[in-house]
Amino acid sequence: MSGQAAWWKHGVIYQIYPRSFYDSNADGTGDLRGIILKLGYLASLGVDAIWLSPVNRSPMYDFGYDISDYYEIDPIFGTTGDFRELIREAHGRGIRVLMDLVLNHTSHLHSWFLSSRSSRSNPRRDWYVWRDGSRDRPPNNWRSVFGGSAWKWDDHTCQYYLHSFLEEQPDLNWRNPDLKKAMFDMIIHWLDCGVDGFRLDAINWLIKDRRFRNNPAVPGAPFFQKHLYDRNRAEIHDILKELRGILDRYGDRMAVGEVFTLPPGNPSLSAGYLGNGEDELSLAFDFSLMYRPWDARRYHRTIRRWMGHIPQKGWPCHVLSNHDQPRGISRYGGGRDERKRAKVAAALLLTMRGTPFVYYGEEIGMKNCRVPRCDIRDPLGKRYWPLFAGRDPARSPMQWSPGENAGFTTGRPWLPVSADYREVNIEDESLDPYSLLNFYRSLIAMRKKKAPLNRGSWKPVLKGHHGVLGYYRKHEGETIFIVLNFTDKEKRVHVHDRAQWKVLLSTHRFVNTHFTSLEFTLLPYEATVVEKFGKL
Ligand code: ISL
């Protein structure tokens, strides 16, 4: 596929958590019509695609990641007609639409599982993972991601079924050819509907060890184990190759896979799912950066490692926040400087080589919301409170305005609105030329306009010593240099490159200011992007 056609390499992708984006019918939960109503905003932000966390029919034990019908839209979000309209309207504005595909498991209320569970001889029995055991002795020691054994005893058929996540999320058996065909048919259905691609949930869980061997223990950590036999099995690659074959038949469709590992971030493993760069996933997430403390050197090393693992023909992507992790701005720290740090992080995300993913609300600096215990909805929060408040803090309603419920709903919001919405909201930030929101807009617009930024090479020169990152992005004779001060101190930087430079975008300098060398005294938390426009 030509570089031109691969929009997913050069564009910016925006993740929407539909429950929390915009509520069009006052039931307190965001919906598809709400997204349609806000397409103008998304276009003004300049994003090329939106990825929607699951909107399929679901009993919502895991808020949509437990699908009970892959072909239907859950009524809380709207109808299939609304979904088709969203695709049409988004396409009309040049915005592509990605669906979240949960392939590892279904809801326990999916008709497939109801059949599978009905008897041992049901033709769909083998679509899920059933094993013998006795009531008090599960088939092996595998643990669920969400805690406890990954096996659930079924009284009716006296066997265990596997659930890598909640017991309401039984794992599918991808070794069964009929199941695999049913899943591929479903994928083809959505491609035919005009969906531009998919985010593949928990893709590294897809296949389990044929012999169901016990996972080795982690010495000294009784609740952890080395997930040798229930994750990252080699056969997953064969499935991804088949899937890529389907996508490629449609030309410009893509798949980005969620590769979650513990400890989080494993660049060689994540990049492994890109295959030779052209025959498996289009993009793979690696979450290393989300777990780094705010330190330029650590950031540099993490990015270098990630870039180093991307196959020659493959393409990286970068992400700072999503619906499972604490929000970026709440992780960077910095107290009163947190929004300055958020600008530096945004400049990094949007000037790197690799597709940037922006999580809704990140562009205005939404923080983790304080969710009182009685309002917790995430099953993880319910299970682990007060040790862990769960994932709700990063899923609070989008802050559209300083009005009631931050303009998200006229009903009662399904999760509390963050207390800071009177200052942190889209309406007010749109009016402030120096807001984080307008900085995101400028970064995205600049990235779109400048080929070195959206497709060029990456050459780091200032590698985080003294808290500063500096790197070149180059493409066909054009050169851009980015410099980022991660600290609250002034920093003197000097890169020997005498030429005519001008500022494209900066947190602290006027656009078009000229320089004859890359010699600056950076202000605290300065992020500056300069372009070479002539020789001296
Ligand atoms: O959420 C996590 C830690 O807080 C992760 O371990 C997460 O479970 C893992 O990244 C897989 O996540 C995906 O699948 C889950 C779903 O709950 C997550 O929201 C989804 O992103 C099960 O479908």
Boltz pocket constraint, residues with backbone or C-beta under 6 A from the ligand:
constraints:
  - pocket:
      binder: B
      contacts: [[A, 62], [A, 65], [A, 66], [A, 102], [A, 145], [A, 165], [A, 201], [A, 202], [A, 258], [A, 260], [A, 323], [A, 324], [A, 325], [A, 391]]
      max_distance: 6.0
